[in-house]
């Protein structure tokens, strides 16, 4: 489970603060409770770590301390398949790429509030069945195309027609996108969608947030995919796939700092995909790259011990929900559609030992997708470790099947940490009485099998986001979602719709708690631990976790799942 993956190519094989954010009737409170300082998670971490809170989060350096110029290269865990937001699939690395050349329509603050960013306002009608988005005046794409109401409507129409992104927009009415002003368009929905602004902040699954040049798009999908044109702080320069993604400073960027200086501060920004985490760390040590992200626990501990680095873990100050590590079960499989075997898998996974041995003390056991200190956390009936109960369930199943031993295929990737984790899981499964065949495949093949259902149990990492609604498509069995586990539960579907449509935070909390409780009944996920992401940076890289809203009035959300903002980063002395 450790070292598994998230959503890099979900459908690639299946389908080719200015103005305040206004939320009528709800006061913008639907995300207020998503904040949290991570203190509970920190207390439960057994490894002693340096205080990243004091070092990197506690103070937002004043703009007058920022220096202009210089270049930064960031080491990332994977390469992307493309940069057309209507077709490519952005995981954590993809969102990092996107934030250089594109701007999201909205931003999440340090307090968990959604505020306009590229948009000047995002306003619903009284029933939350229409959302009017107005972009800021005077902004152009990198190719000179105006970023106006016509461009906004064009992009939204392309998102709705896309075989990749339309599955996330099933609440949108057919032909429901209309340009309603020189700088605005209105989106009509079939049902209330109160949490829709969270989708416009550009996190995992929220690609509808990124406006792209209609002129570039009309040249052909492959053109935008390999040569992205947005309004972002950096302009695309060159992409040598699997080697680097290079951008240069946008000299006409629309944002300025508090002193009136044009952003960004850096002359250039480059991403370097280094799949092997040891190579990524070595590149940071040598200065080949200046910062990196990772969720590899041994590497995080290594970075924490390196006095040359500033290091931040996303469980120290978190906005939203973390990635989870788990075994994903194909409940439609003829073997695992028997709930007794899924319960046996849950009973036989010793989470505490997993977190200690595999997670090196950085991880914490979970019983659902909302770990403490999430506002959506509630106790569930998820099975606690009990090898005796696991063995009894396997024996009962075998007795009903002529004494046959249930043999499952557990599949993971070829990363060293993944193989170590798979060996740990295999031993526990076999102790319960299962036969276990461990398989390893390339990531693209693994994702394809998940899409078509050709698997039994997969090592998986997923569900980090700023609002649970962005996981709607992965948990709902209606509306064209991508429920890889094939778990069809009407109670989950109903709870997801209630949470999406409600303006009352207490109702949303209760609904998502119901989702977690139903997962504990259905057991499509064999929970292991909440994941921990980290950023490590050379000390001359400044302000990499302190984004601000437009005008610098408020702090933006800190790093989540290895995702940062490059716009206000500068280079200082080592």
Secondary structure, DSSP 4 states (H G I P E B T S, - for coil): -TT----TTTTTTT----SPPB-TTTTTGGGGGG----HHHHHT--S----HIIIIIS----GGG-----EEEEEES---S---TTTS---HHHHHHHHHH--BSEEEBTTS-EEESSEEEEEE-TTSSEEEEEEPTT-B-TTS-B-SHHHHHHHHHHHHH-TTTGGGGTTEEEEEEEEEETTEEEEEESS--TTHHHHTT--TT-GGGB---HHHHTT-HHHHHHS---SSSEEEEEEETTTEEEEEE-TT-S-B-TTSPBSP-SSEEEEEE--SHHHHHHHHHHTSSSEEEE--HHHHHHHHT-TTEEEEETTTS-SSB--EEEEEE-TTSTTTTSHHHHHHHHHH--HHHHHHHTSTT--EE-SSSS-TT-TT-----PPPP-HHHHHHHHHHHHHHTTT---EEEEEE-S-HHHHHHHHHHHHHHHHHT-EEEEEE--HHHHHHHHHHT--SEEEEEE--BSSGGGGHHHH-SSTT---TT----HHHHHHHHHHHH-S-HHHHHHHHHHHHHHHHHH-SEEEEEE---EEEEETTEE-TT--B-GGG-SBBP--BTTB---TT-EE---
